[in-house]
Amino acid sequence: MSVSTHVLDAVLGRPAAGIAVQLLDERGVVASGTTDADGRCRLTEEPTATGPHRLVFATGPWSEAQGRETFWPEVVLTFAVREPTEHHHVPLLLSPFSYSTYRGS
């Protein structure tokens, strides 16, 4: 199973580069990374266990570096892995007072 994400700054309509991201399962941290200039981060190409996983985005430090306030010092997205051979792409659309997500491809 591979896991990736893509973070978009919904205020500017641009990729959100430089956000630290962690992938966790029930045992702890599986992988970590930082969004690139295109707002993308591929966290793992290795198989992981089935069950709940979390993506933790360090949105507070990123917002502070942008000179902006945010209501979200951290965004945590929990998703279920049922088929470990599938790719799981979980995008985040971020603004100071809201966020949304979906299962991408």
C-alpha positions in Angstrom: 0.0 0.0 0.0 1.3 3.4 -0.8 0.1 6.6 0.9 0.4 10.1 -0.5 -1.2 13.5 0.2 -1.5 16.8 -1.6 -2.2 20.0 0.4 -3.7 23.0 -1.3 -3.9 26.5 0.2 -7.5 27.3 -0.5 -7.0 31.1 0.3 -4.4 31.5 -2.4 -5.4 28.7 -4.7 -1.9 27.3 -4.7 0.0 24.3 -3.3 1.0 24.5 0.3 4.7 23.7 0.4 6.6 23.0 3.5 3.9 21.3 5.7 5.3 18.5 7.9 3.1 15.3 7.6 3.2 12.1 9.6 1.5 8.8 8.8 0.6 6.8 11.9 -1.1 3.4 12.4 -2.1 1.7 15.7 1.6 1.1 16.6 2.9 4.6 16.0 4.6 6.5 13.3 4.9 4.7 10.0 6.4 7.5 7.9 6.9 11.2 7.8 7.7 13.9 5.3 7.2 17.4 4.1 5.0 18.7 1.3 7.1 19.7 -1.7 6.8 22.8 -3.9 3.7 21.3 -5.5 2.2 20.6 -2.1 2.6 16.8 -2.5 4.1 14.3 -0.2 4.5 10.6 -0.9 4.8 9.0 2.5 5.4 5.3 1.8 5.6 2.8 -1.0 5.8 -0.1 1.5 2.9 -2.2 2.5 1.3 -1.3 5.8 -1.2 -3.1 8.0 -5.0 -3.0 7.5 -7.0 -0.9 9.9 -7.1 2.7 10.9 -4.4 5.1 9.9 -3.9 8.8 10.6 -2.3 11.6 8.7 -1.2 14.4 11.0 -0.5 17.8 9.3 1.5 20.4 11.2 -0.6 23.3 10.0 0.1 25.7 12.8 3.9 26.1 12.2 3.2 26.4 8.4 0.6 29.1 8.9 2.9 31.0 11.3 5.7 30.9 8.7 3.2 32.3 6.2 2.4 35.2 8.6 -1.2 34.0 9.0 -3.4 33.1 11.9 -5.1 29.7 11.9 -7.8 28.0 13.9 -6.1 24.7 13.1 -2.7 24.2 14.8 -2.9 20.6 13.6 -5.1 18.7 11.2 -5.6 15.0 11.8 -7.3 12.8 9.2 -8.2 9.3 10.1 -8.9 6.8 7.4 -9.4 3.0 7.2 -7.2 0.7 5.1 -9.1 -2.3 4.0 -7.1 -3.3 1.0 -3.4 -3.0 1.7 -2.4 -3.4 -1.9 -4.3 -0.2 -3.0 -2.8 3.3 -3.3 -4.3 5.7 -0.7 -4.2 9.3 -1.7 -5.7 11.7 0.9 -5.7 15.4 -0.2 -6.2 18.3 2.2 -7.7 21.6 1.1 -6.8 24.1 3.8 -7.9 27.6 4.8 -7.6 29.5 8.2 -11.0 28.5 9.5 -12.0 25.4 7.5 -10.6 22.4 5.7 -11.9 19.6 3.6 -10.6 16.3 2.3 -11.6 13.3 0.1 -10.1 10.1 -1.1 -8.2 10.9 -4.2 -6.6 8.6 -6.8 
